[in-house]
C-alpha cells in the first residue's frame, strides 16, 4: 500500500467512509421515531407531575416485538442511506489508478464515474 500510494494510501476513501459512518445517524432517528410511535400512552391523571412521572417510567416499557420491529426497520433504513457511500468507498479503495487516469481518486469523481456507468441502480 505504501509502495503504490505513499503515506496517503491508508487514507484512500476516508471521505466516503466518514460520510457513510455519519449517515448511520439515520438508524437512531428511525428507531427513536418508531419507538415513540408505539410508546404506551400514560393513564389519564389529574396531576401533571404524576402524569409526567408515569409517562417517563412507561416510556421504556416496549414489548419485544416492537423493539425488534424498530431495530429492523431502522437497520434497513440506515443501510439504504449509507450503502451508496459504501459503494463509493469500495471503488476508491479497490482500484489502482495511474497518474493520468484517476476516475476513482476522490469521492466526487468516483460518484460521477459510477453514476455514468450504471445510473442510480449501481449504488444498490
PyMOL commands that set and color helices and strands:
alter all, ss='L'
color gray80, all
select helices_A, chain A and resi 2-11+14-22+25-37+48-58+64-94+107-123
alter helices_A, ss='H'
color red, helices_A
deselect
rebuild
show_as cartoon
